[in-house]
């Protein structure tokens, strides 16, 4: 016997690396040293920092992958993978520098996984970070046929004096919400249960979605906020706090960017909730509290800014084709989110 008899095709692995080489190179920044194929990736720190601080983050895509598997659509989940990591790193004010991925599957399908890596490369280009390496694990018997799992790892950099950590947040600061592109990568265990229990089909086109299928809406990738947010800071907008709205929605994530003895009160009528969330609430008989605790409800990222800069901030992001809304303000409190109720 040999390794191939056990289910691991080394030659397919080499072919896969050759297929993705140009995708990886398309993301490289000037600081990248060396190429693909070594035991590790090399990245030289950018110049110009007085006290550079490295910021790291890691995440996955979750059970959204199950929908990609069922529909055999693999070109967007890589964007999700990058987005979940770089948007987290961004909340501290850091610029993402480089990214690594971990991709595991039962049997390596080079064409399928090249689609995945193409999405990862696209996410890296959107966020300005370099894909400098990764790991592809072929694990026979561990995953069902045609399935794979993803994890991502990102490192960013920020000047120590420019770190955003909640200490800058003041009472009265305004919460500016940046629109999501749908569900992003959270709540899909509930989504899949609603679709399954309701005997819906991924190709169904509910009237509220105006011609889009459930598959198209659910596989829309996570928006990457890195470049417009960093450029907003460079333009002089004074951002006191940032939150990436992921699992747990606004109630869990927004308070994480506050200082001590602060809460945030929002007006849930201050933005338009996309139709897909209303469809999920109705189709699954999900109450409002559960919806807000599971999904982003149309908000993917939130900035806390001084009241005098609220309108300027909204105008800036509107100019970048990202809808922005004034959804509330920082008040005295115990670190909770106020304003959401049945």
C-alpha positions, 0 to 999 in steps of 0.5 A, a space after each residue: 500500500 501507499 499513501 494514495 491507497 489510504 486516501 491521500 493524493 500527494 500529487 493532487 496536492 502539488 497540482 493544487 498548489 500550482 493552480 493557486 500560485 498566481 492567486 496568492 501572488 496577486 495579493 502580495 505587498 512590497 513587504 512580502 519576502 519569498 514565495 509560496 511553497 516554503 515551511 513558513 511565510 515571511 513579511 517585513 514590517 512596514 517603515 514609518 512607525 515609531 511604536 508599532 503594535 502587531 494585532 492578530 485575529 482568527 476566525 472561520 466561516 461557520 455553517 454557512 459552508 454547508 450551504 456552499 457545499 449543498 449548492 456547489 458554489 465555492 467562490 464567495 466563502 473565501 471572502 467571508 473567511 478573510 472578512 471575519 478576521 480583518 474586520 475584527 483586527 480593524 476594530 483596534 485601528 489596525 491595518 491588516 498586513 498578512 493572512 494565512 488560511 487553513 483548509 481541511 477536506 476529506 478528499 482534495 478536489 483541486 478545482 473546487 478548492 481553487 475556487 475557495 482560494 480565489 475567494 480568499 485572494 479576493 478578500 485579501 485584495 479588498 482589505 489590502 493584506 497579503 496572503 503569504 501561506 496556509 495549510 491544506 490538509 487532506 483527511 480521509 474519513 474525517 469529512 463527508 465527500 465534497 465537504 471542507 472546513 476553513 479557518 483564517 489567521 490575520 496579523 495587522 499593525 497600528 501605531 501604539 498611540 493610535 490604538 482604539 481600545 474603548 478608553 477614548 469613548 465619551 458619554 454622548 458619542 454617536 453610534 454610526 452604523 455601516 450597512 451589512 451585505 445581508 447575513 454576513 457569516 453568522 446565524 446560519 445554524 438557525 437559517 438552515 433549521 428555518 429552511 429545513 423545518 419549513 421545507 423551503 428550497 435554496 432556489 426559492 425566490 420569496 417575493 420580498 427578495 425581489 427576484 433573488 433566490 435564498 441561495 443568492 442572498 445567503 451566499 452574499 459574502 461579508 462586507 470588508 470595511 478595512 479600506 474605507 474605515 482606515 481612510 476615514 481615520 486618515 482624513 481626520 474623522 475622530 473615531 473613538 470606538 469600533 465594533 464588528 457585528 458578528 455572532 450575537 448581533 448588536 447586543 453582544 458586540 456593540 458594548 465590547 467597544 465601550 469604556 467603564 460605566 458606559 452603555 449604548 442606547 440605540 433606536 432600532 427604527 433608525 435604519 431599514 432592516 433588509 427584507 431577508 431578516 423579516 423573511 427569516 423572522 416570519 418563516 421561522 416564527 423568531 421573535 425580535 429579541 432572538 433575531 437581534 441576538 442572532 443576526 446583524 439585522 443589516 448592520 455589519 460595523 459600528 463606529 463611535 464618534 463625537 456628536 460634532 462629527 456624526 454627519 461628516 462620518 455619514 457623508 464620508 461612508 455614503 461617498 464610499 457607497 456604504 450606507 451609514 446611519 446614526 443609530 444611537 448614543 453612548 450613555 451612562 450605564 453598566 455596559 449593556 445595549 439599551 433600546 431593543 425590546 419586543 
